[in-house]
């Protein structure tokens, strides 16, 4: 076999391997080195989370820092499964409707608002083996100006958003939100600011 023919066969095999690998990768995770949320320093803790921490002291403590989760197909499936499961199991009502108060963070039973669903998703993913340092409660502003809470999953493919307003899991910069703050990677009772300086936000709720 000539040297040129061997080279062509090796090249063709490499292409096939790359295609097969791509077919098994998460749909939103194909880009190499996708962006993660740029963090700033410590910032104020939302009052609802402070009250939650007072009630659940063992939920708000120093956490073991970890590298972002390796986003295998199995881990991707967990994000999609749990986001959809919680969204479609918990009836979504406001704290005013449920408790007759403006803000109350807690684990939902049958009903809850965005913060409650975030807490449940985080709890369920931790039970699946996710490091708490890679599951960050995040506060954002919607295009209409209203505040919103989502769960950010830190992965080696970027930061992905689990949102009660949609079942698809999107990378943070593919959403329509302006991100403000999230819990710190090293302490689940402290918060850091997000330097979300995107000039154009093109995402939309489906």
C-alpha positions in Angstrom: 0.0 0.0 0.0 1.4 3.4 -0.9 2.2 6.0 1.7 -0.4 8.4 0.2 -3.1 5.8 0.4 -2.3 5.1 4.0 -2.5 8.8 4.8 -5.9 9.0 3.1 -7.3 6.1 5.0 -6.0 7.5 8.4 -7.6 10.8 7.6 -10.9 9.2 6.7 -10.9 7.1 9.9 -10.2 10.2 12.0 -13.1 12.0 10.4 -15.5 9.1 11.1 -14.3 8.9 14.7 -14.9 12.7 15.1 -18.4 12.4 13.6 -19.4 9.5 15.8 -18.1 11.4 18.9 -20.1 14.4 17.9 -23.3 12.4 17.5 -23.2 11.4 21.2 -22.4 14.9 22.5 -25.1 17.2 24.1 -26.7 19.3 21.4 -25.9 22.6 23.2 -22.4 21.6 24.1 -20.7 21.2 20.7 -18.7 24.5 20.8 -15.2 24.3 22.0 -14.4 26.4 25.0 -17.8 28.0 25.4 -18.2 30.9 27.8 -19.0 30.7 31.5 -20.5 33.5 33.6 -17.8 36.0 34.6 -17.9 36.4 38.3 -17.0 39.4 40.4 -16.5 39.7 44.2 -18.8 39.0 47.1 -22.2 40.7 47.0 -25.4 40.9 49.1 -27.4 37.7 49.8 -31.1 37.8 48.8 -33.3 38.1 51.8 -35.2 35.0 50.8 -32.1 33.0 50.7 -30.9 34.4 54.1 -34.1 33.3 55.7 -33.8 29.9 54.0 -30.3 29.5 55.4 -31.5 30.4 58.9 -34.0 27.6 58.6 -31.8 25.1 56.9 -28.3 25.8 58.4 -26.8 22.6 57.0 -27.6 23.8 53.5 -25.5 27.0 53.7 -21.9 26.3 54.5 -18.4 26.1 52.9 -18.3 23.7 50.0 -15.5 21.7 48.5 -14.3 23.5 45.4 -14.3 21.4 42.3 -13.5 21.6 38.6 -16.6 22.1 36.4 -18.5 18.9 35.9 -17.4 16.8 32.9 -20.5 17.0 30.7 -20.9 13.5 29.5 -24.1 12.4 27.7 -25.3 10.9 31.0 -24.8 14.1 32.9 -26.5 16.1 30.2 -29.5 13.7 30.3 -29.7 14.3 34.1 -29.9 18.1 33.6 -32.7 17.7 31.0 -34.6 15.1 32.9 -34.6 16.8 36.3 -35.4 20.2 34.8 -38.4 18.9 32.9 -39.5 16.6 35.8 -39.6 19.4 38.4 -41.2 21.9 36.0 -44.0 19.5 35.2 -44.6 18.1 38.7 -44.7 21.2 40.8 -47.6 23.6 40.3 -46.1 27.0 39.8 -47.6 29.8 42.0 -46.2 32.9 43.5 -45.2 33.2 47.2 -48.1 35.7 47.6 -50.5 33.1 46.3 -49.1 30.3 48.4 -48.0 31.9 51.7 -49.5 35.4 51.4 -46.0 36.9 51.7 -43.7 38.5 49.1 -40.7 36.2 49.4 -40.4 32.7 50.9 -37.7 30.2 49.8 -38.3 26.6 50.7 -38.4 23.1 49.2 -41.7 22.7 47.4 -44.2 19.9 48.1 -46.9 20.3 45.4 -46.6 24.0 44.7 -43.8 26.5 44.5 -42.3 29.5 42.7 -39.0 29.8 40.7 -36.7 29.8 43.8 -38.4 26.8 45.2 -38.1 24.8 42.0 -34.4 25.8 41.9 -33.8 24.4 45.4 -35.5 21.1 44.5 -33.5 20.7 41.2 -30.3 21.4 43.0 -31.1 18.9 45.8 -32.0 16.2 43.2 -28.8 16.7 41.2 -26.7 16.6 44.3 -28.3 13.2 45.1 -27.2 12.1 41.6 -23.6 12.9 42.5 -23.1 16.5 41.3 -20.8 18.6 43.5 -22.7 21.5 45.2 -20.0 23.8 43.9 -21.2 23.2 40.4 -24.9 23.8 41.1 -25.4 27.5 41.7 -28.6 29.3 42.5 -28.6 32.3 40.3 -30.6 35.6 40.3 -31.4 37.3 37.0 -33.6 40.0 35.5 -36.1 39.1 32.8 -36.6 41.4 29.7 -39.8 42.8 31.4 -37.7 43.9 34.4 -39.0 41.3 36.8 -36.5 39.4 39.0 -36.1 35.6 38.4 -34.2 32.7 39.8 -32.6 29.8 37.9 -30.1 27.1 38.6 -26.7 27.3 36.9 -24.9 24.0 36.2 -21.1 24.6 35.8 -19.6 22.2 33.3 -16.5 21.8 31.2 -18.7 22.9 28.3 -19.8 26.1 29.9 -22.6 27.2 32.3 -26.0 25.8 31.6 -29.4 27.1 32.9 -32.2 25.0 34.4 -35.3 27.3 34.2 -38.8 26.8 35.4 -40.1 28.8 32.4 -38.8 26.3 29.9 -37.9 22.6 29.7 -34.9 22.9 27.2 -31.6 23.5 29.0 -29.7 26.3 27.4 -26.2 27.7 27.9 -26.4 30.9 29.9 -25.5 33.3 27.0 -28.2 31.7 24.9 -31.0 33.0 27.2 -32.7 36.3 27.3 -31.8 37.1 31.0 -29.5 39.6 32.5 -27.6 37.8 35.2 -27.0 39.6 38.5 -25.6 37.3 41.1 -25.3 33.7 42.2 -24.1 31.6 45.2 -20.4 31.4 45.6 -18.7 28.2 44.4 -16.8 27.9 47.8 -19.7 28.6 50.1 -23.4 27.9 49.6 -24.4 30.7 52.0 -22.5 33.5 50.3 -23.1 35.2 46.9 -21.0 36.7 44.2 -21.9 39.3 41.5 -22.0 38.4 37.8 -20.4 40.8 35.3 -23.0 40.3 32.6 -21.9 43.0 30.2 -23.4 41.6 27.0 -24.5 44.5 24.8 -27.2 42.4 23.0 -29.2 39.7 24.5 -31.0 37.7 21.8 -32.5 34.7 23.6 -36.3 34.3 23.9 -38.6 32.1 25.9 -40.0 29.3 23.8 
